[in-house]
Amino acid sequence: MDPQSIETMMMKVLSEAKIEARLASIKHGYINTSFQFIVLSSQRISEKRLDKVESKIAEDLRQQVRVRKEQKLITIEVPSPSSQSLSFEEVKEKLRETDYILPLALGRTDYGRDIIIDLWQLPHMLVGGDGDKGQLNLLDLMISSISEVRTPDEVRFILADIEGNDLDKYIDSSYLAEYGIIKDFDSLIETMECLDDEIFRRYRLFVDTQCHNIMEYNEKAEMKLQYLVLFLKDIASIQHGRRKDFETYLCRITAKARAAGIHMVLFSTNVSADIITGTVKNNMRARIAF
């Protein structure tokens, strides 16, 4: 359907839902096209009524649709006709062009701008929400992004998949740290204890060489330090099993890990308060929500 036909259909659906509105603008994005309507009456529009509007438009278009309301404005997003998947091959060159230490390619905005961030600057990240497969794809993308610009001599990954096997494909990877793929609570806590010790070992090296962080140290030293990135696939099982120990080491590691070149990326499909506690949120300032 062309934009004018879609607009006419949307106006009809809004009218049937007894919502008086007029079109304010159409914004054509790379992924979505947004139709914005101004509500003309002062009536209260419930979430239930908006859900019905969303379902009806999605049914008519046979596409996924998103409807949201902010004050007097209703925005209806539909996939753009030119919307297409973004392959990792398309961003490889841009990853190499950045001066980021640990670059992560995360996708592309509605307006075609590639999203590439530096884990070094964050320096830790929490990924939460629905979408177990989507989170696993994101984890793979993060590993591929860093591997594209850093060698195994520069960075090593520590992978934790408690009672799972989704990360077993990395078991022979040259980027895998000596800890291997962590499969149980005790091994994870032991690994975090080792990382805590490694942070203080590196800080002693920095003091001896009058350096402030791993970058300055590697510029001077013959034996370079590797960046270490811990990917923990699902923290829900940890929080149910060894919360006290896990959160203790989480606080200790995140406090000084950045200068030492040690980073953590935690994933969780369960975002309830007993899993994503205040301690976790306070120490993981960078977040992605599914």
PETABEL-V753047 format. One record per helix or strand of 3 or more residues. SS is the DSSP state (~ for helix, > for strand). FROM is the first residue (numbers start at 0). TO is the last residue. If there is no record, write none. Layout:
SS/FROM/TO, SS/FROM/TO
This chain:
~/2/15, >/20/27, >/31/38, ~/46/60, >/64/69, >/72/78, ~/87/89, ~/91/96, >/102/107, >/113/117, ~/118/121, >/124/127, ~/131/148, >/154/159, ~/167/169, >/175/181, ~/184/208, ~/213/219, >/226/231, ~/234/240, ~/242/259, >/261/267, ~/277/282, >/285/288
